[in-house]
Amino acid sequence: MTHRATGSRALSTGALARVEGEGAMRIEITDGRLVDVQLNIYEPPRFFEGFLRGRGYREPADITARICGICPVAYQMSACTAIEDALGVTVDGQLRALRHLLYCGEWIESHTLHIHFLHAPDFLGYDSAVEMAAAHRGAVERGLAVKKIGNGILETIGGRAIHPVNVKVGGFYRVPPRRELQPLRDQLERGHVLALEVVDFVAGLDFPDQEMGYELVAVAHPSEYPMLGDRVVSDRGLDISASAFLDHVQEHQVEHSTALHARLIQRGEYLVGPLARYSLNAAKLSPTAAAAAAGAGLGATCNNPFRSIVVRAVEVVHAFETAIALIDGYEQPDRPDVPVEARHGIGHGVTEAPRGLLYHRYEVDDDGLIADAVIIPPTSQNQATIEHDLFHFVEGHLELDDDELRRQAEVTIRNHDPCISCATHFLDLTVVRS
Amino acid sequence: MNSPAVDSLIIIGVGNPMRRDDGVGAAAIAQLEQAELIRNGDAVELVLLDGEPARLIEAWRGRRRAIVIDAARAGVDAGRIHRVDVAVEPLPDWTTSGSSHSAGIAEAVALAKVLDSLPDELVVFGIEPADLSLGEGLSPAVEAALPALVELVIDEAGA
């Protein structure tokens, strides 16, 4: 298909390649003019809001972790934080440190997967990681090795590699003695070295110039590059507590999508994820991550979505260095959790999933049952912005033939790592011309 | 970070139990955990994965034999069991079709070939699902096929 943009055409795609992110994309061009871009990413979290009602307050951490195999820790962390907020419980000290460590493992795994298996092939001109692996075997093997070490954190702290089972409201079911973390630390040292090599690898890719004017939103912590935190800030002055999130973010239904689109009230579309985290927190990166960012040519902020691959690689370095520091400072707590008692309450939790801010809100009744649940995942928050990106990109590249336009549109979507399923290649492209 | 014997067998259940019939891999693994699966004195390792290709490769890398169990849409009657020996036949369409985690298996196999990390023997059992919607529990057709599936996997493990 090599239709040029002189006539009218509509590009659309049906189901995506994996079940957890059923979605579609439609680009409509009439008389050589871009008329509409619609992205429809199906969102499992909405189902879970209903599924959770009436269940015990300890259940959301395990149930929501099953929404996605790629970021279960994020779901556990936002769910636990929100329910602990509702029940008036604070998890801090070494228990919080262990959660932070677990989160480092998820960032390493998720980012490394996206960098090597989804994003890098786009820049190197391959259709898949399989094609890329034939020519860049060393880079792919290194990616697998880094990912496996991240996995080791999930196995050691989370209890197993997928859908970790060790996290609960109030802390953990079991906390490891210090000596158990030593073998993991040795692996993390190796991973840290490999992660620095990955930054060099991705920094050498060619990036299109595309500075976008998004409002960037991320979780904030006074001293940490944010994974866990309780405030939400933007680069344009938004600075609110997690409990005020729904006062500032409005979700609305759009006709073409089953997903709700999120906007900041009176401010509009915004972006969560690596670009937002980095631009708001570059000064809080660990020392070697900060040096790697500078060496890779990142400035104090980054607004080019294509360069998100570099930011992810820098965040992987940060996660390794942070994980090592957390282990070095670790002392086994006296007990694996803080006491929790059921009571009525409403709580909010915001944490940074690898692909951006993940908000949970729960109302717990007097018996400790979930009366109401709200889950706003990063992909939903970014959907309007990704559409905006697509519109901008397609409008500037109408001269491309349909196949190339589709390929590059997919790259534009993949820049934001919407979730593994949505980031894979679209299927069933149909071209309609009028 | 275990270092399994090169000659060992791993059985991998793939899927998400929150996606109804996509949980058939997990259901099969749960039943296999109750079965005596000893071959030449070696214990067989059972794992549950989500179908993400890199994790599949890490799981079977270094093994001589691997068996993978997953829900897979081939467009036949629900509960029907497909068996593919990856060493001797190409992966059929159902391993690459949309709306199935099996797309992950096809990608993992292709990538493992490039990286020389495919087991000598890799057998994939695909079970035709009736329902991949969100929720717990298998459909009656897949539930009914489960005993036969487990039997086939045990035979395969002992082969």
HADDOCK unambig.tbl for C-alpha pairs under 7 A between the chains (distance, minus, plus):
assign (segid A and resid 15 and name CA) (segid B and resid 98 and name CA) 6.78 0.50 0.50
assign (segid A and resid 16 and name CA) (segid B and resid 98 and name CA) 6.52 0.50 0.50
assign (segid A and resid 17 and name CA) (segid B and resid 98 and name CA) 4.74 0.50 0.50
assign (segid A and resid 17 and name CA) (segid B and resid 99 and name CA) 6.24 0.50 0.50
assign (segid A and resid 18 and name CA) (segid B and resid 98 and name CA) 6.05 0.50 0.50
assign (segid A and resid 18 and name CA) (segid B and resid 99 and name CA) 5.20 0.50 0.50
assign (segid A and resid 18 and name CA) (segid B and resid 100 and name CA) 5.71 0.50 0.50
assign (segid A and resid 18 and name CA) (segid B and resid 101 and name CA) 5.91 0.50 0.50
assign (segid A and resid 18 and name CA) (segid B and resid 103 and name CA) 6.90 0.50 0.50
assign (segid A and resid 19 and name CA) (segid B and resid 99 and name CA) 4.39 0.50 0.50
assign (segid A and resid 19 and name CA) (segid B and resid 100 and name CA) 5.42 0.50 0.50
assign (segid A and resid 19 and name CA) (segid B and resid 101 and name CA) 6.39 0.50 0.50
assign (segid A and resid 66 and name CA) (segid B and resid 18 and name CA) 6.80 0.50 0.50
assign (segid A and resid 69 and name CA) (segid B and resid 50 and name CA) 6.04 0.50 0.50
assign (segid A and resid 130 and name CA) (segid B and resid 110 and name CA) 6.42 0.50 0.50
assign (segid A and resid 130 and name CA) (segid B and resid 111 and name CA) 4.89 0.50 0.50
assign (segid A and resid 133 and name CA) (segid B and resid 114 and name CA) 6.69 0.50 0.50
assign (segid A and resid 134 and name CA) (segid B and resid 114 and name CA) 5.98 0.50 0.50
assign (segid A and resid 144 and name CA) (segid B and resid 54 and name CA) 6.71 0.50 0.50
assign (segid A and resid 152 and name CA) (segid B and resid 1 and name CA) 6.82 0.50 0.50
assign (segid A and resid 162 and name CA) (segid B and resid 49 and name CA) 6.65 0.50 0.50
